[in-house]
Amino acid sequence: MPEPMEPQGAIAATGAGGAMDLATSEATSLAPGGPDGTGPSSPARSLWSDAWHDLRRNPIFIVSGLVILFLVIISIWPSLIASGNPLDCDLANARKGSAPGHPFGFNEQGCDVYTRVVYGTRVSVTVGVCATLGVAVLGSVLGGLAGFFGGVWDAILSRITDIFFAIPVVLGGLVLLSVVTSSTVWPVVGFMVLLGWPQISRIARGSVITAKQNDYVQAARALGASNSRMLLRHITPNAVAPVIVVATIALGTYIALEATLSYLGVGLKPPTVSWGIDISAASQYIRNAPHMLLWPAGALAITVLAFIMLGDAVRDALDPKLR
């Protein structure tokens, strides 16, 4: 018996539906990773992976990173490019210009300027890194706790930071470090941490206040998450970016501050080898022996500029408003 024929409208509807299903399946097969193009082949990137993706293509980051890497290497192993001793001096060579084996000439005591510039990198990088780490840790902890808990703790910390902001940094260094007789870097690092944490503290406080108002933090609180878990797992990873940016830029500032305090005679003291000490000693011979001032000042300027450029590149990568 002949099979019953379907109505003409049903056949048309079935054909149209089949064509739509076929088109959908073809579009799905052509899409990279899934129907919306965001499947496994193109996963969504986090803030940090997005930032690293941008940094790798930023020439400023590459150049400044290579310069900083070179400075770190010679600060750890200065003998790689300088075989002499920065404290070996011969008064017979005092204030002489470049000579074979001594491309930067000699200082007022007959010491090799090139060797002192190379060994001075270790002190400057050590002071900058240690001061930045101390400021970042202390400021982030105090500011983060104040921003998270608020109330009386926040009010007290705000008034304390106002007091520290009122103290001029150079004047404070002249007063506090003038009584220190140690020739190590730690009194200078401690002074920088003492007067540098309020800036990071305010940035961390504002970042935490912004982060704790997000929906995922409120959801974690509603699910019964403890304060420590919310701080460590939800708030800190999303509030630390501004602190990293400011700390990176501040590292170069602390290196320049160490040189300034050493130039004024209250920072590092001989026999410590420092660019600030050499610049201070060479300033009175700038007319007769400019090379004594040129090379340590140039090394200081390049180092500070490299860290500031690195901080600018990191800021551009981490700030969503600049994308």
C-alpha positions as CSV (number, residue, x, y, z in Angstrom):
1,M,0.0,0.0,0.0
2,P,1.3,3.4,-0.8
3,E,2.5,5.3,2.3
4,P,0.5,8.4,3.3
5,M,2.0,11.6,2.0
6,E,2.9,14.4,4.4
7,P,1.2,17.7,4.0
8,Q,3.1,20.1,1.7
9,G,3.5,22.7,4.6
10,A,5.1,20.1,6.9
11,I,7.6,19.1,4.1
12,A,8.6,22.8,3.7
13,A,9.0,23.3,7.4
14,T,11.1,20.2,7.7
15,G,13.3,21.3,4.8
16,A,13.8,24.7,6.2
17,G,14.6,23.3,9.7
18,G,17.1,20.9,8.2
19,A,18.8,23.6,6.2
20,M,19.1,25.7,9.3
21,D,20.5,22.8,11.3
22,L,23.0,22.2,8.5
23,A,24.1,25.8,8.4
24,T,24.4,25.9,12.2
25,S,26.6,22.7,12.2
26,E,28.8,24.1,9.4
27,A,29.2,27.4,11.3
28,T,30.1,25.5,14.4
29,S,32.6,23.4,12.7
30,L,34.3,26.5,11.1
31,A,34.3,28.5,14.4
32,P,37.7,28.3,16.2
33,G,37.1,26.2,19.3
34,G,33.3,26.4,19.6
35,P,30.1,28.1,18.5
36,D,31.2,31.4,19.9
37,G,34.9,31.1,19.1
38,T,35.9,31.0,22.7
39,G,36.3,27.3,23.2
40,P,39.5,25.4,24.2
41,S,41.5,26.6,21.2
42,S,41.1,30.3,22.3
43,P,40.7,30.4,26.1
44,A,40.0,33.7,27.8
45,R,43.2,35.2,29.3
46,S,43.6,36.6,32.8
47,L,44.8,40.0,33.6
48,W,48.4,38.8,34.2
49,S,48.5,36.7,31.0
50,D,47.1,39.6,29.1
51,A,49.7,41.9,30.6
52,W,52.6,39.5,29.8
53,H,51.2,39.3,26.2
54,D,51.4,43.1,25.9
55,L,54.8,43.4,27.6
56,R,56.5,40.9,25.3
57,R,55.5,43.2,22.3
58,N,56.5,46.5,24.0
59,P,60.0,47.6,22.9
60,I,60.3,49.9,25.9
61,F,59.9,46.9,28.2
62,I,62.4,44.8,26.2
63,V,65.1,47.5,26.2
64,S,64.6,48.4,29.8
65,G,64.4,44.8,30.9
66,L,67.7,44.0,29.1
67,V,69.4,47.0,30.7
68,I,68.2,46.0,34.2
69,L,69.2,42.3,33.6
70,F,72.7,43.5,32.7
71,L,72.8,45.7,35.8
72,V,71.7,42.8,38.0
73,I,74.3,40.4,36.5
74,I,77.2,42.8,37.0
75,S,76.0,43.7,40.5
76,I,76.2,40.0,41.5
77,W,79.4,39.3,39.5
78,P,81.2,42.6,38.9
79,S,84.4,40.7,38.2
80,L,82.9,39.5,34.9
81,I,83.7,42.9,33.3
82,A,86.1,44.5,35.9
83,S,89.1,42.6,37.0
84,G,90.6,45.2,39.3
85,N,89.9,46.2,42.8
86,P,88.0,49.5,43.3
87,L,90.0,50.3,46.4
88,D,93.4,49.9,44.7
89,C,94.6,53.5,44.2
90,D,97.9,55.1,43.1
91,L,98.3,58.9,43.7
92,A,100.6,59.1,40.8
93,N,97.6,58.6,38.5
94,A,95.3,61.1,40.3
95,R,92.8,62.8,37.9
96,K,94.4,61.3,34.8
97,G,92.3,60.6,31.8
98,S,91.7,57.3,30.0
99,A,94.7,55.0,29.5
100,P,95.2,51.5,28.3
101,G,93.3,49.2,30.6
102,H,91.6,52.2,32.3
103,P,89.0,53.5,29.8
104,F,87.3,55.9,32.2
105,G,90.5,57.3,33.7
106,F,91.3,57.8,37.4
107,N,89.8,59.8,40.3
108,E,91.4,62.2,42.7
109,Q,93.0,59.4,44.6
110,G,94.2,57.5,41.6
111,C,91.6,54.8,41.7
112,D,90.3,53.3,38.5
113,V,87.0,55.0,37.7
114,Y,85.7,52.2,35.5
115,T,86.2,49.6,38.3
116,R,84.5,51.9,40.8
117,V,81.5,52.5,38.4
118,V,81.1,48.7,37.9
119,Y,81.3,47.9,41.7
120,G,79.1,50.8,42.5
121,T,76.3,49.1,40.6
122,R,76.1,46.4,43.4
123,V,75.4,49.0,46.1
124,S,72.8,51.0,44.1
125,V,70.9,47.9,43.0
126,T,71.0,46.4,46.5
127,V,69.6,49.6,48.1
128,G,66.9,50.0,45.4
129,V,65.7,46.4,45.6
130,C,65.8,46.1,49.4
131,A,64.1,49.4,49.9
132,T,61.4,48.7,47.4
133,L,60.7,45.3,48.9
134,G,60.5,46.7,52.4
135,V,58.2,49.6,51.3
136,A,56.0,47.3,49.2
137,V,55.5,44.7,52.0
138,L,55.0,47.1,54.9
139,G,52.8,49.5,52.9
140,S,50.7,46.8,51.3
141,V,50.0,45.0,54.6
142,L,49.1,48.2,56.5
143,G,47.1,49.8,53.7
144,G,45.4,46.5,52.8
145,L,44.3,45.8,56.3
146,A,43.0,49.4,56.7
147,G,41.1,49.3,53.5
148,F,39.6,45.9,54.3
149,F,38.5,46.4,57.9
150,G,38.0,50.2,57.8
151,G,36.7,51.9,60.9
152,V,39.0,53.1,63.6
153,W,42.0,51.3,62.2
154,D,41.6,53.0,58.9
155,A,41.2,56.4,60.5
156,I,44.3,56.0,62.7
157,L,46.4,54.8,59.7
158,S,45.3,57.7,57.6
159,R,46.4,60.2,60.2
160,I,49.8,58.5,60.6
161,T,50.4,58.5,56.8
162,D,49.5,62.3,56.8
163,I,52.2,62.8,59.4
164,F,54.8,60.9,57.4
165,F,53.8,62.7,54.2
166,A,54.6,66.0,55.9
167,I,58.2,65.1,56.5
168,P,60.6,66.2,53.6
169,V,62.5,63.1,52.5
170,V,65.9,64.8,52.0
171,L,65.6,66.8,55.2
172,G,64.6,63.7,57.1
173,G,67.6,61.9,55.8
174,L,69.9,64.7,56.8
175,V,68.5,64.6,60.4
176,L,68.2,60.8,60.9
177,L,71.2,59.6,59.0
178,S,73.6,62.2,60.3
179,V,74.0,60.3,63.6
180,V,74.6,57.0,61.9
181,T,78.3,55.9,61.7
182,S,77.8,52.6,59.9
183,S,79.1,52.3,56.4
184,T,76.7,49.5,55.4
185,V,73.6,50.0,53.2
186,W,71.1,48.9,55.9
187,P,70.7,52.3,57.7
188,V,69.9,53.9,54.3
189,V,67.5,51.1,53.4
190,G,65.7,51.4,56.8
191,F,65.3,55.2,56.4
192,M,63.8,54.7,52.9
193,V,61.3,52.1,54.2
194,L,60.4,54.3,57.2
195,L,59.5,57.3,55.0
196,G,58.4,55.4,51.8
197,W,55.7,53.1,53.1
198,P,52.9,55.7,53.3
199,Q,52.7,56.1,49.5
200,I,52.3,52.4,48.9
201,S,49.9,52.2,51.9
202,R,47.5,54.7,50.4
203,I,47.5,53.0,47.0
204,A,47.0,49.5,48.5
205,R,44.2,50.9,50.7
206,G,42.3,52.4,47.7
207,S,42.8,49.3,45.6
208,V,41.5,47.0,48.4
209,I,38.5,49.2,49.0
210,T,37.7,49.0,45.3
211,A,38.2,45.2,45.1
212,K,36.2,44.3,48.1
213,Q,33.1,45.9,46.6
214,N,33.1,43.5,43.6
215,D,30.4,40.8,43.3
216,Y,32.7,37.9,43.7
217,V,33.9,39.1,47.1
218,Q,30.3,39.6,48.2
219,A,29.5,36.1,47.0
220,A,32.4,34.7,48.9
221,R,31.3,36.5,52.0
222,A,27.7,35.2,51.6
223,L,29.0,31.7,51.3
224,G,30.8,32.1,54.7
225,A,34.4,32.6,53.6
226,S,36.6,33.9,56.4
227,N,38.3,37.3,56.3
228,S,41.8,35.7,55.7
229,R,40.5,33.6,52.8
230,M,38.8,36.6,51.1
231,L,42.0,38.7,51.5
232,L,44.4,36.1,50.2
233,R,42.2,34.4,47.6
234,H,39.9,37.0,46.2
235,I,41.1,40.5,47.1
236,T,44.9,40.5,47.0
237,P,45.3,39.0,43.5
238,N,43.0,41.6,42.1
239,A,44.3,44.6,44.1
240,V,48.1,44.0,43.9
241,A,48.6,45.4,40.3
242,P,48.7,49.1,41.3
243,V,51.2,48.3,44.0
244,I,53.5,46.5,41.6
245,V,53.4,49.5,39.2
246,V,54.2,52.1,41.8
247,A,56.9,49.9,43.4
248,T,58.6,49.4,40.1
249,I,58.8,53.1,39.3
250,A,59.8,53.8,42.9
251,L,62.8,51.5,42.7
252,G,64.6,53.9,40.4
253,T,63.6,56.8,42.7
254,Y,65.2,55.0,45.7
255,I,68.4,54.5,43.7
256,A,68.5,58.2,43.0
257,L,67.7,59.0,46.6
258,E,70.6,56.9,47.8
259,A,73.0,58.8,45.5
260,T,71.6,62.1,46.7
261,L,72.0,61.3,50.4
262,S,75.6,59.9,49.7
263,Y,76.4,63.1,47.8
264,L,75.3,65.1,50.8
265,G,77.5,63.0,53.1
266,V,74.8,61.4,55.2
267,G,74.1,58.3,53.1
268,L,76.7,55.6,52.4
269,K,80.2,56.4,53.6
270,P,83.7,55.3,52.5
271,P,85.1,52.8,52.0
272,T,81.8,51.7,50.5
273,V,81.9,52.1,46.7
274,S,78.9,54.2,45.6
275,W,78.0,56.4,42.7
276,G,76.8,59.1,45.0
277,I,80.1,59.1,46.9
278,D,82.1,59.3,43.6
279,I,79.9,62.1,42.3
280,S,80.3,64.1,45.5
281,A,84.1,63.7,45.4
282,A,84.3,64.6,41.7
283,S,82.1,67.7,41.8
284,Q,84.9,70.0,42.8
285,Y,87.1,68.7,39.9
286,I,84.4,69.1,37.2
287,R,86.5,71.7,35.2
288,N,89.9,70.0,35.4
289,A,88.8,66.3,35.3
290,P,85.2,66.1,34.0
291,H,85.5,62.3,33.4
292,M,85.5,61.7,37.2
293,L,81.9,63.1,37.3
294,L,80.7,62.0,33.9
295,W,80.9,58.2,34.2
296,P,79.3,57.6,37.6
297,A,76.6,60.2,36.9
298,G,75.9,58.6,33.5
299,A,75.6,55.2,35.1
300,L,73.2,56.5,37.7
301,A,71.1,58.3,35.1
302,I,70.9,55.1,32.9
303,T,69.9,52.9,35.8
304,V,67.2,55.3,37.1
305,L,65.8,55.7,33.6
306,A,65.7,52.0,33.0
307,F,63.6,51.3,36.1
308,I,61.3,54.2,35.3
309,M,60.8,53.0,31.8
310,L,60.1,49.5,33.1
311,G,57.5,50.9,35.5
312,D,55.8,52.8,32.7
313,A,55.6,49.7,30.5
314,V,54.2,47.6,33.4
315,R,51.6,50.4,34.1
316,D,50.5,50.4,30.5
317,A,50.1,46.6,30.5
318,L,48.2,46.4,33.9
319,D,45.9,49.4,33.6
320,P,42.7,48.4,31.8
321,K,41.9,52.0,31.1
322,L,45.0,52.3,28.9
323,R,44.1,49.3,26.7
